[in-house]
Amino acid sequence: MMTWLLLPLAYLLGSLSPAWLAGQWKGIDLRQHGSCNLGATNAGRVLGGRWFVVVFAADVLKGLLPVLAAVYLAAHHGGDPTWLPLLSAVATVLGHVFTCFHGFKGGKAVATSLGVLIGLVPVVSGLTFAIWLLCWLAGWLVFRLPRAGAVGPASVIAALAVPALHLALQPAPWSATALPLTIFLVLLCLLVVVRHRRNIAQLLGRPAPVAPSA
């Protein structure tokens, strides 16, 4: 019973928005400024670069903690060692993207996904962060994108790298034991890419997709 209580708690933790809290600290509602997104990039764009670091680190931490808790509970209290960490990761990411505290509108899942990856696949997470950093630097220094503007393309490329790295490093990614993780990483990649569809459209020089009105 204690192990499965972790899932709603993971969702609630994921729903807490460090970006919103940082905005409130500065007297600004980030949902009404910049890209109106409750993520680290918009926090940095509106509040200043140091707030990007603070919010990014907090989002990574809230992605990591539920997975570590799930691993501990699975090892010491009889939880499923395969499914409990994965489901905790799913709950946390969904909480971040569809936060119950802000009308089910949240961030783009980049930093929180990195925290989840650190807990599930630490080697892949380290390589993914290195790819993200290199792509961000290239976008900023080589292609002369604004620092905040370079985050989106770097995030999409890093997301696409996640399942590729997993397939390359996992000896048997399609085996019965590894398949749930493989599927989760593919779906996580797709989620991040879809959440960045506006960035992709802008880079391609096309009008950004507009959500249908209610």
C-alpha positions, 0 to 999 in steps of 0.5 A: 500500500505504501509503495503505490501511494507514491504515484499520486504523491509523485504527480503532486510533486511534479505539479509543483511549479518552481517557475511559477513560485519564482515568478511569484517571488518577483511579483510576476505571473509567468503565465502572462509574460514571455512564452507564457510557459511555466518552465525554466526557459521562460523563467530565465527569459523573463526573470533573468539568467540566474532564475533559469539555473534555479528553476532548471535545477529544481525541476530536475530535482523534482523529477529525480526524487520520486524515481529514487523513492520508488527504487528504494521502496521496491528494494526494501518494501516489496514494490515492483522493481521494474514498474514502480520506478517507471510509473513514478516517472510517468506520474511526475512528468505528467504532473509537470506538463499537466499540473493540477494547480494551474489548469492542467497547463505546465512546462515542456518537460525537459528538466523534469525528464532529465531528473527522471532519466538520472534516476532510471538511466544515469549514463544515458542522462549524462550523455543526453545532457552533454548533447543538450549543452553542446547543441545549446552552445552551437545554437547560441555561438555558431547560429547566433540564436538568442540564448533562450531561443537556443534552448528549444532546438537543443532540447528537441535534439537531446530528446531525440538522442535519448531512445537512440542512446538507450538502444545503443547502450542497452544490450537487449532493449527489446527483451521482456525485462527492458521493453517497458523502459524502452517504450517509456523512453520513446514516449518521453522523447515524443512528448518533449518533441510535441511540447516543442512544436511551436519552436520547431515551426518557428525554426522552419519559418512556418506559422506556429500551430494554434490550439483550437478555441473552446 
